[in-house]
Amino acid sequence: MNNSTTQKKSLTELYALWNEFGNTAVLEDGECRDSIAEPFLHFGIATPREDIWRWFEEQHPDFLVGEVMQGIRKESVSAD
């Protein structure tokens, strides 16, 4: 990946960011439904939540959005 904003993060960092992301307003209707209504990290307004979910998963192989949404948190074992 050649995205300059891609810098791998630890699970601890990702869980903290996920908690912050949970406070980000989401557009509920219209053309941009299910997109963020305010900037989050390097993502602009109207970025689809699924794009952000994929970004989280790309940051660490043990970060799985489906598990995190169910409250499952793993301990960081490796730096990769």
C-alpha positions as CSV (number, residue, x, y, z in Angstrom):
1,M,0.0,0.0,0.0
2,N,1.4,3.4,-0.9
3,N,-0.9,5.5,1.2
4,S,1.3,7.8,3.2
5,T,-1.3,7.8,6.1
6,T,-0.9,4.1,6.5
7,Q,1.2,3.5,9.6
8,K,0.5,0.2,11.4
9,K,-0.8,0.7,14.9
10,S,-1.0,-1.5,18.0
11,L,-4.2,-3.1,19.1
12,T,-4.2,-0.8,22.2
13,E,-4.1,2.3,19.9
14,L,-6.7,0.9,17.6
15,Y,-9.1,0.1,20.4
16,A,-8.7,3.6,21.7
17,L,-9.3,5.0,18.2
18,W,-12.4,2.7,17.8
19,N,-13.9,4.1,21.0
20,E,-13.3,7.6,19.7
21,F,-14.8,6.6,16.3
22,G,-17.9,5.4,18.1
23,N,-18.6,9.0,19.1
24,T,-18.4,10.2,15.5
25,A,-21.8,11.4,14.1
26,V,-23.2,9.4,11.2
27,L,-25.5,10.6,8.4
28,E,-28.7,8.6,8.7
29,D,-30.4,9.5,5.5
30,G,-29.9,10.9,2.0
31,E,-27.2,10.0,-0.6
32,C,-24.4,9.7,2.0
33,R,-26.4,7.4,4.4
34,D,-24.1,5.4,6.7
35,S,-21.2,7.9,6.1
36,I,-19.6,10.0,8.8
37,A,-21.0,13.5,9.4
38,E,-17.8,15.0,10.7
39,P,-14.1,14.4,10.1
40,F,-12.3,11.5,11.8
41,L,-8.6,11.1,11.7
42,H,-7.6,11.6,8.0
43,F,-11.2,10.7,6.8
44,G,-13.3,13.5,5.6
45,I,-17.1,14.2,6.0
46,A,-19.2,11.7,4.0
47,T,-16.6,8.9,4.1
48,P,-18.6,5.6,4.3
49,R,-18.2,3.8,7.6
50,E,-17.2,0.6,5.8
51,D,-14.2,2.4,4.4
52,I,-13.1,3.3,7.9
53,W,-13.8,-0.2,9.1
54,R,-11.5,-1.6,6.4
55,W,-8.8,0.9,7.4
56,F,-9.0,-0.3,11.0
57,E,-8.6,-3.9,9.9
58,E,-5.6,-3.0,7.6
59,Q,-3.8,-1.6,10.6
60,H,-3.4,-4.9,12.5
61,P,-4.1,-8.5,11.5
62,D,-5.8,-9.2,14.9
63,F,-8.2,-6.3,14.7
64,L,-11.5,-7.6,13.3
65,V,-14.4,-5.1,13.2
66,G,-17.0,-7.8,13.6
67,E,-15.4,-9.0,16.8
68,V,-14.8,-5.5,18.1
69,M,-18.4,-4.6,17.5
70,Q,-19.3,-7.6,19.8
71,G,-17.0,-6.3,22.5
72,I,-14.2,-8.8,21.9
73,R,-10.8,-7.2,22.6
74,K,-7.6,-9.2,22.1
75,E,-4.3,-8.5,23.9
76,S,-1.5,-7.2,21.7
77,V,0.9,-10.1,21.3
78,S,3.0,-9.0,18.4
79,A,4.1,-5.7,17.0
80,D,3.0,-6.5,13.4
